[in-house]
Amino acid sequence: MEYSKVRNKEEKQQWKTALRLLRDIEPVLSDPKKSAGLIQKAKAFFENSSVDRLRKLARILTEGMDAKQLLCAIVPVERVAARERVTDADMKLVSHDAASAPAASDVLPLILVADNIRSAVNIGGMFRTLEFFNAQAVW
């Protein structure tokens, strides 16, 4: 199996957990007392994983490791974990609609004339772009 292909939810969760454990180490790596426990916890998780690639990466996780070694573990895990779709909710992004329409003075005197449109994706993109710029109209 190619390591970048995730087979099921359990495996997907293992990659995400592995990435979280590695990222927990990063801020405290310069403090050997704080990082030692986190490194051991991550190493134990990697060694006991059902994912072969994670078990192989466990050898990189050693007490007293430096930032370069940690990066060697983070990069492959992040590649696999990041291939999964990330939503706004996962990133804790919240959007609030405006209470009312923009004031007339805030509207950009821009009118888009859309001609020969063949894709609904393009139409959606145009509307989102024009909304961002507070354009006056779309024709």
DSSP file with accessible surface (Angstrom, degrees, kcal/mol):
  #  RESIDUE AA STRUCTURE BP1 BP2  ACC     N-H-->O    O-->H-N    N-H-->O    O-->H-N    TCO  KAPPA ALPHA  PHI   PSI    X-CA   Y-CA   Z-CA
    1    1 A M              0   0  117      0, 0.0     2,-0.2     0, 0.0     0, 0.0   0.000 360.0 360.0 360.0 133.7    0.0    0.0    0.0
    2    2 A E    >   -     0   0  112      1,-0.1     3,-1.9     2,-0.0     0, 0.0  -0.527 360.0-129.5 -70.4 135.9    1.3    3.5   -0.9
    3    3 A Y  T 3  S+     0   0   67      1,-0.3    -1,-0.1    -2,-0.2    50,-0.0   0.749 102.9  62.6 -66.1 -18.9    1.6    5.4    2.4
    4    4 A S  T 3  S+     0   0   12      2,-0.0     2,-0.6    79,-0.0    -1,-0.3   0.593  86.9  85.2 -83.1  -7.1   -0.4    8.4    1.0
    5    5 A K    <   -     0   0  132     -3,-1.9     2,-0.5     2,-0.0    75,-0.1  -0.848  66.4-156.1 -99.2 121.8   -3.5    6.3    0.6
    6    6 A V        -     0   0   37     -2,-0.6     3,-0.1     1,-0.1    -2,-0.0  -0.831   3.8-165.1 -98.4 128.9   -5.7    6.0    3.7
    7    7 A R        -     0   0  179     -2,-0.5     2,-0.3     1,-0.1    -1,-0.1   0.885  58.6  -3.8 -83.1 -44.4   -8.0    2.9    3.7
    8    8 A N  S  > S-     0   0   81      1,-0.1     4,-2.5     0, 0.0     5,-0.2  -0.869  74.3 -89.6-145.7 178.7  -10.5    3.5    6.4
    9    9 A K  H  > S+     0   0  183     -2,-0.3     4,-2.6     1,-0.2     5,-0.2   0.870 120.7  53.8 -63.2 -39.2  -11.7    5.8    9.2
   10   10 A E  H  > S+     0   0  124      2,-0.2     4,-2.0     1,-0.2    -1,-0.2   0.933 111.8  44.4 -62.4 -44.9   -9.6    4.1   11.8
   11   11 A E  H  > S+     0   0   19      2,-0.2     4,-2.1     1,-0.2    -2,-0.2   0.913 111.9  53.1 -66.2 -41.4   -6.5    4.5    9.8
   12   12 A K  H  X S+     0   0   73     -4,-2.5     4,-2.1     1,-0.2    -2,-0.2   0.924 109.0  50.0 -58.5 -42.7   -7.4    8.1    9.0
   13   13 A Q  H  X S+     0   0  110     -4,-2.6     4,-2.8     1,-0.2    -1,-0.2   0.876 106.8  55.0 -66.4 -36.1   -7.8    8.8   12.7
   14   14 A Q  H  X S+     0   0   22     -4,-2.0     4,-2.6     2,-0.2    -1,-0.2   0.912 107.9  48.8 -64.2 -40.9   -4.4    7.3   13.5
   15   15 A W  H  X S+     0   0    2     -4,-2.1     4,-2.3     2,-0.2    -2,-0.2   0.920 113.0  47.5 -64.4 -41.8   -2.7    9.6   11.0
   16   16 A K  H  X S+     0   0   75     -4,-2.1     4,-2.3     2,-0.2    -2,-0.2   0.911 113.0  48.1 -66.5 -41.2   -4.5   12.6   12.6
   17   17 A T  H  X S+     0   0   24     -4,-2.8     4,-2.7     2,-0.2     5,-0.2   0.918 110.3  52.5 -64.6 -41.8   -3.6   11.5   16.1
   18   18 A A  H  X S+     0   0    0     -4,-2.6     4,-2.2    -5,-0.2    -2,-0.2   0.929 110.1  48.3 -60.0 -43.5    0.0   11.0   15.1
   19   19 A L  H  X S+     0   0   16     -4,-2.3     4,-2.5     1,-0.2    -1,-0.2   0.924 111.0  50.4 -64.2 -41.9    0.1   14.5   13.6
   20   20 A R  H  X S+     0   0  121     -4,-2.3     4,-1.8     1,-0.2    -2,-0.2   0.929 109.9  50.4 -62.5 -43.3   -1.4   16.0   16.8
   21   21 A L  H  X S+     0   0    8     -4,-2.7     4,-1.0     1,-0.2    -1,-0.2   0.908 112.0  47.5 -61.8 -41.7    1.1   14.2   19.0
   22   22 A L  H >X S+     0   0    0     -4,-2.2     4,-1.4     1,-0.2     3,-0.5   0.906 110.6  51.1 -67.4 -39.9    4.0   15.5   16.9
   23   23 A R  H 3< S+     0   0  115     -4,-2.5    -1,-0.2     1,-0.2    -2,-0.2   0.810 103.5  59.6 -68.5 -27.3    2.7   19.0   16.9
   24   24 A D  H 3< S+     0   0   67     -4,-1.8     4,-0.4    -5,-0.2    -1,-0.2   0.816 105.0  50.7 -67.1 -29.7    2.4   18.9   20.7
   25   25 A I  H XX S+     0   0    0     -4,-1.0     3,-1.2    -3,-0.5     4,-0.6   0.881  94.6  73.9 -73.7 -38.3    6.1   18.2   20.9
   26   26 A E  G >< S+     0   0  108     -4,-1.4     3,-1.1     1,-0.3     4,-0.3   0.853  93.4  47.9 -50.1 -50.3    7.1   21.1   18.7
   27   27 A P  G 34 S+     0   0  101      0, 0.0    -1,-0.3     0, 0.0     3,-0.2   0.771 120.6  37.5 -67.7 -22.1    6.5   24.0   21.1
   28   28 A V  G X4 S+     0   0   34     -3,-1.2     3,-1.7    -4,-0.4     7,-0.5   0.268  81.1 109.7-110.9  12.2    8.4   22.4   24.0
   29   29 A L  T << S+     0   0   26     -3,-1.1    -1,-0.1    -4,-0.6    -3,-0.1   0.842  74.4  58.1 -59.9 -32.5   11.2   20.7   22.1
   30   30 A S  T 3  S+     0   0  115     -4,-0.3    -1,-0.3    -3,-0.2    -2,-0.1   0.655  96.1  70.8 -75.0 -11.6   13.8   23.1   23.5
   31   31 A D    <>  -     0   0   53     -3,-1.7     4,-2.7     1,-0.2     3,-0.3  -0.869  68.1-165.1-106.7 101.7   12.9   22.0   27.0
   32   32 A P  H  > S+     0   0   90      0, 0.0     4,-1.9     0, 0.0    -1,-0.2   0.836  86.2  54.6 -57.3 -34.5   14.2   18.4   27.5
   33   33 A K  H  > S+     0   0  191      1,-0.2     4,-0.7     2,-0.2    -2,-0.0   0.924 114.9  38.3 -66.2 -44.0   12.1   17.8   30.7
   34   34 A K  H  > S+     0   0  131     -3,-0.3     4,-0.9    -6,-0.2    -1,-0.2   0.880 118.5  47.9 -74.4 -37.6    8.8   18.8   29.0
   35   35 A S  H  X S+     0   0    4     -4,-2.7     4,-2.9    -7,-0.5     5,-0.3   0.813  96.4  71.4 -76.9 -28.0    9.6   17.2   25.6
   36   36 A A  H  X S+     0   0   19     -4,-1.9     4,-2.4    -5,-0.3    -1,-0.2   0.914 100.7  44.3 -56.7 -48.0   10.7   13.8   27.0
   37   37 A G  H  X S+     0   0   50     -4,-0.7     4,-2.3     1,-0.2    -1,-0.2   0.903 114.8  48.6 -64.6 -40.2    7.3   12.6   28.1
   38   38 A L  H  X S+     0   0   52     -4,-0.9     4,-2.5     2,-0.2    -2,-0.2   0.889 111.0  50.6 -68.3 -37.4    5.6   13.8   24.9
   39   39 A I  H  X S+     0   0    0     -4,-2.9     4,-2.9     2,-0.2    -2,-0.2   0.933 111.2  48.1 -65.3 -44.2    8.2   12.1   22.8
   40   40 A Q  H  X S+     0   0   91     -4,-2.4     4,-2.5    -5,-0.3    -2,-0.2   0.906 111.7  50.4 -62.6 -40.3    7.8    8.8   24.6
   41   41 A K  H  X S+     0   0  120     -4,-2.3     4,-2.1     2,-0.2    -2,-0.2   0.935 113.4  44.9 -63.2 -45.3    4.0    9.1   24.3
   42   42 A A  H  X S+     0   0    0     -4,-2.5     4,-2.8     2,-0.2    -2,-0.2   0.923 112.5  51.6 -65.0 -43.8    4.2    9.7   20.6
   43   43 A K  H  X S+     0   0   40     -4,-2.9     4,-2.8     1,-0.2     5,-0.2   0.924 109.7  49.5 -60.7 -43.3    6.8    6.9   20.1
   44   44 A A  H  X S+     0   0   41     -4,-2.5     4,-1.8     2,-0.2    -1,-0.2   0.913 111.5  49.3 -63.3 -41.0    4.6    4.5   21.9
   45   45 A F  H  < S+     0   0   58     -4,-2.1     4,-0.4     1,-0.2    -2,-0.2   0.941 113.0  46.8 -62.6 -46.2    1.6    5.5   19.8
   46   46 A F  H >< S+     0   0    0     -4,-2.8     3,-1.1     1,-0.2    -2,-0.2   0.921 112.0  50.1 -62.6 -45.7    3.6    5.1   16.6
   47   47 A E  H 3< S+     0   0   95     -4,-2.8    -1,-0.2     1,-0.2    -2,-0.2   0.828 114.6  44.2 -63.9 -32.2    5.0    1.7   17.6
   48   48 A N  T 3< S+     0   0  136     -4,-1.8    -1,-0.2    -5,-0.2    -2,-0.2   0.365  88.8 119.3 -95.1   5.6    1.6    0.3   18.5
   49   49 A S    <   -     0   0    7     -3,-1.1     6,-0.1    -4,-0.4    -3,-0.0  -0.352  64.1-139.7 -71.0 150.2   -0.1    1.7   15.4
   50   50 A S  S    S+     0   0   74     -2,-0.1     2,-0.6     4,-0.0    -1,-0.1   0.525  81.8  94.1 -84.7  -3.7   -1.8   -0.7   12.9
   51   51 A V     >  -     0   0    5      1,-0.2     4,-2.0    -5,-0.1     3,-0.3  -0.799  68.9-151.2 -93.2 118.3   -0.4    1.5   10.1
   52   52 A D  H  > S+     0   0   80     -2,-0.6     4,-2.1     1,-0.2     5,-0.2   0.884  93.8  54.5 -56.1 -43.9    2.9    0.1    8.9
   53   53 A R  H  > S+     0   0   80      1,-0.2     4,-1.6     2,-0.2    -1,-0.2   0.887 107.8  49.8 -62.4 -38.9    4.3    3.5    7.8
   54   54 A L  H  > S+     0   0    0     -3,-0.3     4,-0.9     2,-0.2    -1,-0.2   0.906 108.0  53.6 -66.9 -40.1    3.7    5.0   11.3
   55   55 A R  H >< S+     0   0  100     -4,-2.0     3,-0.6     1,-0.2     4,-0.4   0.900 108.5  50.4 -60.6 -38.4    5.4    2.1   12.9
   56   56 A K  H >< S+     0   0  112     -4,-2.1     3,-0.9     1,-0.2    -1,-0.2   0.857 106.0  55.4 -67.7 -34.6    8.5    2.7   10.7
   57   57 A L  H >X S+     0   0    7     -4,-1.6     3,-1.6     1,-0.2     4,-0.6   0.679  86.6  82.4 -72.3 -15.5    8.5    6.4   11.6
   58   58 A A  G X< S+     0   0    2     -4,-0.9     3,-1.0    -3,-0.6    -1,-0.2   0.832  78.9  67.0 -59.7 -29.8    8.7    5.5   15.4
   59   59 A R  G <4 S+     0   0  186     -3,-0.9    -1,-0.3    -4,-0.4    -2,-0.1   0.760  93.5  59.6 -65.1 -23.0   12.5    5.0   15.1
   60   60 A I  G <4 S+     0   0   28     -3,-1.6     2,-1.1    -4,-0.2    -1,-0.3   0.822  85.8  86.0 -72.7 -28.8   12.9    8.8   14.4
   61   61 A L    <<  +     0   0    0     -3,-1.0     2,-0.3    -4,-0.6    -1,-0.1  -0.598  58.8 153.7 -81.8  99.3   11.3    9.7   17.7
   62   62 A T    >   -     0   0   54     -2,-1.1     3,-1.6   -19,-0.0   -22,-0.0  -0.942  51.0 -96.0-126.8 148.6   14.2    9.6   20.3
   63   63 A E  T 3  S+     0   0  132     -2,-0.3   -27,-0.1     1,-0.3   -26,-0.0  -0.357 112.6  23.6 -60.6 136.4   14.7   11.4   23.6
   64   64 A G  T 3  S+     0   0   65      1,-0.2    -1,-0.3   -32,-0.1   -28,-0.0   0.620  87.8 161.1  82.2  11.6   16.8   14.5   23.1
   65   65 A M    <   -     0   0    8     -3,-1.6    -1,-0.2     1,-0.1     2,-0.2  -0.237  31.5-130.6 -63.2 155.2   15.8   14.8   19.4
   66   66 A D     >  -     0   0   86      1,-0.1     4,-2.1   -36,-0.0     5,-0.2  -0.465  28.9 -93.4-101.2 178.9   16.3   18.1   17.7
   67   67 A A  H  > S+     0   0   69      1,-0.2     4,-2.4     2,-0.2     5,-0.2   0.844 123.3  56.3 -61.7 -34.8   14.0   20.2   15.5
   68   68 A K  H  > S+     0   0  158      2,-0.2     4,-1.8     1,-0.2    -1,-0.2   0.915 107.9  47.4 -65.5 -42.0   15.4   18.6   12.3
   69   69 A Q  H  > S+     0   0   71      2,-0.2     4,-0.9     1,-0.2    -1,-0.2   0.899 111.6  50.9 -64.8 -41.8   14.6   15.1   13.5
   70   70 A L  H >X S+     0   0    4     -4,-2.1     4,-2.7     1,-0.2     3,-0.9   0.919 108.1  52.5 -62.4 -41.3   11.1   16.2   14.5
   71   71 A L  H 3X S+     0   0   96     -4,-2.4     4,-2.6     1,-0.3    -1,-0.2   0.876 101.8  60.1 -62.5 -35.7   10.5   17.7   11.1
   72   72 A C  H 3< S+     0   0   72     -4,-1.8    -1,-0.3     1,-0.2    -2,-0.2   0.776 112.3  39.8 -63.9 -25.1   11.6   14.4    9.5
   73   73 A A  H <X S+     0   0    0     -4,-0.9     4,-1.3    -3,-0.9    -2,-0.2   0.844 114.9  51.1 -88.5 -39.1    8.7   12.8   11.4
   74   74 A I  H  X S+     0   0    8     -4,-2.7     4,-3.4     1,-0.2     5,-0.3   0.921 101.0  61.4 -66.5 -44.3    6.1   15.6   10.9
   75   75 A V  H  X S+     0   0   51     -4,-2.6     4,-2.3     1,-0.2    -1,-0.2   0.926 107.6  39.9 -55.9 -53.7    6.5   16.0    7.1
   76   76 A P  H  > S+     0   0   11      0, 0.0     4,-1.6     0, 0.0    -1,-0.2   0.902 118.6  48.4 -66.0 -34.6    5.4   12.5    6.0
   77   77 A V  H  X S+     0   0    0     -4,-1.3     4,-2.9     1,-0.2     5,-0.3   0.930 111.9  49.1 -68.7 -42.3    2.6   12.4    8.6
   78   78 A E  H  X S+     0   0   73     -4,-3.4     4,-2.8     1,-0.2    -1,-0.2   0.878 105.9  58.1 -64.4 -37.5    1.4   15.8    7.6
   79   79 A R  H  X S+     0   0  131     -4,-2.3     4,-0.6    -5,-0.3    -1,-0.2   0.922 113.8  37.6 -57.8 -45.0    1.4   14.9    3.9
   80   80 A V  H >< S+     0   0    0     -4,-1.6     3,-0.9     2,-0.2     4,-0.4   0.946 119.1  46.6 -74.0 -47.4   -1.0   12.0    4.6
   81   81 A A  H >< S+     0   0   10     -4,-2.9     3,-1.0     1,-0.2    -2,-0.2   0.866 110.1  54.6 -64.5 -34.4   -3.1   13.8    7.2
   82   82 A A  H 3< S+     0   0   63     -4,-2.8    -1,-0.2    -5,-0.3    -2,-0.2   0.668  91.1  73.5 -76.6 -15.0   -3.4   16.9    5.1
   83   83 A R  T << S+     0   0  154     -3,-0.9    -1,-0.2    -4,-0.6     2,-0.2   0.698  79.8  91.8 -71.3 -16.9   -4.8   15.0    2.1
   84   84 A E  S <  S-     0   0   50     -3,-1.0     2,-0.2    -4,-0.4    -3,-0.0  -0.515  97.1 -92.8 -75.6 149.4   -8.0   14.7    3.9
   85   85 A R        -     0   0  207     -2,-0.2     2,-0.5     1,-0.1    -1,-0.1  -0.407  38.5-154.3 -66.0 127.0  -10.6   17.4    3.3
   86   86 A V        -     0   0   84     -2,-0.2     2,-0.2    -4,-0.1    -1,-0.1  -0.910  11.5-160.3-104.4 127.4  -10.3   20.2    5.8
   87   87 A T     >  -     0   0   45     -2,-0.5     4,-1.3     1,-0.1     3,-0.2  -0.613  32.7-108.3-103.5 167.3  -13.5   22.1    6.4
   88   88 A D  T  4>S+     0   0  109      1,-0.2     5,-2.6    -2,-0.2     4,-0.2   0.878 120.9  56.6 -58.8 -37.7  -14.1   25.6    7.9
   89   89 A A  T >45S+     0   0   75      1,-0.2     3,-1.2     3,-0.2    -1,-0.2   0.890 102.5  54.4 -63.8 -37.9  -15.6   23.9   11.0
   90   90 A D  T 345S+     0   0   91      1,-0.3    -1,-0.2    -3,-0.2    -2,-0.2   0.839 111.4  45.5 -62.4 -33.1  -12.3   21.9   11.5
   91   91 A M  T 3<5S-     0   0  115     -4,-1.3    -1,-0.3    -3,-0.2    -2,-0.2   0.362 113.4-120.3 -91.4   2.3  -10.4   25.1   11.5
   92   92 A K  T < 5 +     0   0  175     -3,-1.2     2,-0.4    -4,-0.2    -3,-0.2   0.856  55.2 161.4  61.3  36.7  -12.9   26.8   13.8
   93   93 A L      < -     0   0   99     -5,-2.6     2,-0.4    -6,-0.1    -1,-0.2  -0.763  18.6-168.0 -89.5 132.5  -13.7   29.5   11.3
   94   94 A V        -     0   0  111     -2,-0.4     2,-0.4    -3,-0.1    -5,-0.0  -0.972   4.7-163.4-124.1 135.0  -17.0   31.3   11.9
   95   95 A S        -     0   0  105     -2,-0.4     2,-0.5     2,-0.0    -2,-0.0  -0.961   0.5-163.7-120.0 134.7  -18.7   33.6    9.4
   96   96 A H        -     0   0  161     -2,-0.4     3,-0.1     0, 0.0     2,-0.1  -0.971  19.9-128.7-117.5 128.3  -21.4   36.0   10.3
   97   97 A D        -     0   0  149     -2,-0.5     2,-0.0     1,-0.1    -2,-0.0  -0.387  37.1 -93.8 -69.4 151.9  -23.6   37.6    7.6
   98   98 A A        -     0   0   83      1,-0.1    -1,-0.1    -2,-0.1     3,-0.0  -0.359  28.2-127.5 -63.9 144.9  -24.0   41.3    7.6
   99   99 A A  S    S-     0   0  113     -3,-0.1     2,-0.3     1,-0.1    -1,-0.1   0.831  86.6  -0.9 -64.9 -31.8  -27.0   42.6    9.5
  100  100 A S  S    S-     0   0   92      1,-0.0     3,-0.1     3,-0.0    -1,-0.1  -0.918  94.5 -68.1-148.2 175.7  -28.2   44.6    6.5
  101  101 A A        -     0   0   83     -2,-0.3     3,-0.1     1,-0.1    -2,-0.0  -0.280  64.9 -90.5 -66.1 152.2  -27.2   45.5    3.0
  102  102 A P        -     0   0   61      0, 0.0    -1,-0.1     0, 0.0     5,-0.1  -0.312  48.5 -97.8 -63.7 150.0  -24.1   47.6    2.6
  103  103 A A    >>  -     0   0   52      1,-0.1     3,-1.7    -3,-0.1     4,-0.7  -0.294  33.3-111.0 -64.1 153.6  -24.6   51.4    2.5
  104  104 A A  G >4 S+     0   0   92      1,-0.3     3,-0.9     2,-0.2    -1,-0.1   0.845 119.1  57.1 -57.2 -33.8  -24.8   53.0   -0.9
  105  105 A S  G 34 S+     0   0  108      1,-0.2    -1,-0.3     3,-0.0    -2,-0.0   0.724 103.1  55.0 -71.6 -19.5  -21.4   54.7   -0.2
  106  106 A D  G <4 S+     0   0  102     -3,-1.7     2,-0.4     2,-0.1    -1,-0.2   0.574  84.1 101.6 -87.7 -12.0  -19.8   51.3    0.4
  107  107 A V  S << S-     0   0   47     -3,-0.9    28,-0.2    -4,-0.7    27,-0.1  -0.617  73.9-130.0 -79.5 127.7  -20.9   49.8   -3.0
  108  108 A L  E     -a  135   0A  74     26,-2.6     2,-3.3    -2,-0.4    28,-0.9  -0.607  19.8-121.5 -75.9 130.3  -18.1   49.8   -5.5
  109  109 A P  E    S+     0   0A 111      0, 0.0     2,-0.4     0, 0.0    -1,-0.1  -0.350  70.8 127.8 -73.1  67.8  -19.2   51.2   -8.8
  110  110 A L  E     -     0   0A  72     -2,-3.3    26,-1.6    24,-0.2    27,-1.4  -0.992  37.4-174.0-129.2 127.7  -18.4   48.0  -10.6
  111  111 A I  E     -a  137   0A  78     -2,-0.4     2,-0.5    25,-0.2    27,-0.2  -0.989  14.3-148.9-122.2 125.2  -20.8   46.1  -12.9
  112  112 A L  E     -a  138   0A  53     25,-2.3    27,-3.7    -2,-0.5     2,-0.7  -0.814   2.9-158.4 -95.0 129.0  -19.7   42.7  -14.2
  113  113 A V        -     0   0  107     -2,-0.5     2,-0.6    25,-0.2    25,-0.0  -0.929  11.0-160.2-105.7 109.4  -21.0   41.7  -17.6
  114  114 A A        +     0   0   33     25,-3.3     2,-0.4    -2,-0.7     3,-0.2  -0.827  14.0 179.7 -96.0 118.7  -20.8   37.9  -17.8
  115  115 A D        +     0   0  141     -2,-0.6    -2,-0.0     1,-0.2    24,-0.0  -0.947  58.1   1.8-124.0 137.1  -20.8   36.6  -21.4
  116  116 A N  S    S+     0   0  110     -2,-0.4     2,-0.4     1,-0.2    -1,-0.2   0.903  74.6 178.5  60.9  46.0  -20.6   33.1  -22.8
  117  117 A I        +     0   0   64     -3,-0.2    -1,-0.2     1,-0.1     3,-0.1  -0.687  11.9 173.5 -82.0 130.2  -20.5   31.4  -19.4
  118  118 A R        +     0   0  212     -2,-0.4     2,-0.4     1,-0.1    -1,-0.1   0.419  55.8  60.2-117.1  -1.4  -20.3   27.6  -19.7
  119  119 A S     >  -     0   0   43      1,-0.1     4,-1.5     2,-0.0     3,-0.3  -0.988  60.8-148.0-137.1 133.8  -19.8   26.4  -16.1
  120  120 A A  H  > S+     0   0   82     -2,-0.4     4,-2.4     1,-0.2     5,-0.2   0.818 102.8  62.8 -64.6 -28.8  -21.8   26.8  -12.9
  121  121 A V  H  > S+     0   0  107      1,-0.2     4,-2.3     2,-0.2    -1,-0.2   0.920 102.1  49.9 -61.8 -41.9  -18.4   26.8  -11.1
  122  122 A N  H  > S+     0   0   90     -3,-0.3     4,-2.4     2,-0.2    -1,-0.2   0.901 109.0  51.6 -64.5 -39.3  -17.5   30.0  -12.9
  123  123 A I  H  X S+     0   0   69     -4,-1.5     4,-2.5     2,-0.2     5,-0.2   0.945 110.0  48.4 -64.2 -46.4  -20.8   31.6  -12.0
  124  124 A G  H  X S+     0   0   21     -4,-2.4     4,-2.4     1,-0.2    -1,-0.2   0.916 111.3  51.0 -59.6 -42.3  -20.4   30.8   -8.3
  125  125 A G  H  X S+     0   0   21     -4,-2.3     4,-2.4     1,-0.2    -1,-0.2   0.898 109.4  50.5 -62.8 -39.9  -16.8   32.2   -8.4
  126  126 A M  H  X S+     0   0   41     -4,-2.4     4,-2.9     2,-0.2     5,-0.3   0.941 110.6  48.4 -63.8 -46.4  -17.9   35.4  -10.0
  127  127 A F  H  X S+     0   0  116     -4,-2.5     4,-2.4     1,-0.2    -2,-0.2   0.918 112.6  48.4 -61.8 -41.8  -20.7   36.0   -7.4
  128  128 A R  H  X S+     0   0  152     -4,-2.4     4,-2.2    -5,-0.2    -1,-0.2   0.924 113.2  47.7 -65.3 -40.5  -18.3   35.3   -4.5
  129  129 A T  H  X S+     0   0   75     -4,-2.4     4,-2.0     1,-0.2    -2,-0.2   0.936 113.2  47.2 -65.6 -44.9  -15.7   37.6   -6.0
  130  130 A L  H  <>S+     0   0   17     -4,-2.9     5,-2.6     1,-0.2     4,-0.5   0.878 110.4  52.6 -66.7 -35.8  -18.2   40.4   -6.6
  131  131 A E  H ><5S+     0   0  146     -4,-2.4     3,-1.0    -5,-0.3    -1,-0.2   0.917 107.4  53.0 -64.6 -40.1  -19.7   40.0   -3.1
  132  132 A F  H 3<5S+     0   0  164     -4,-2.2    -2,-0.2     1,-0.2    -1,-0.2   0.914 113.9  41.8 -59.6 -42.6  -16.2   40.4   -1.7
  133  133 A F  T 3<5S-     0   0  109     -4,-2.0   -25,-0.4    -5,-0.1    -1,-0.2   0.452 108.9-124.2 -86.4   2.3  -15.6   43.6   -3.6
  134  134 A N  T < 5 -     0   0   60     -3,-1.0   -26,-2.6    -4,-0.5    -3,-0.2   0.922  42.6-170.5  55.6  45.5  -19.2   44.9   -2.8
  135  135 A A  E   < -a  108   0A  22     -5,-2.6   -24,-0.1   -28,-0.2    -1,-0.1  -0.268  26.9-126.1 -68.8 158.9  -19.8   45.3   -6.6
  136  136 A Q  E    S-     0   0A 118    -26,-1.6     2,-0.3   -28,-0.9   -25,-0.2   0.912  73.8 -21.8 -74.8 -43.4  -22.9   47.1   -7.8
  137  137 A A  E     -a  111   0A  32    -27,-1.4   -25,-2.3     2,-0.0     2,-0.4  -0.990  44.3-133.2-162.9 165.3  -24.3   44.4  -10.1
  138  138 A V  E      a  112   0A  52     -2,-0.3   -25,-0.2   -27,-0.2   -27,-0.0  -0.999 360.0 360.0-126.9 129.5  -23.8   41.4  -12.3
  139  139 A W              0   0  192    -27,-3.7   -25,-3.3    -2,-0.4    -2,-0.0  -0.927 360.0 360.0-116.0 360.0  -25.3   41.3  -15.8
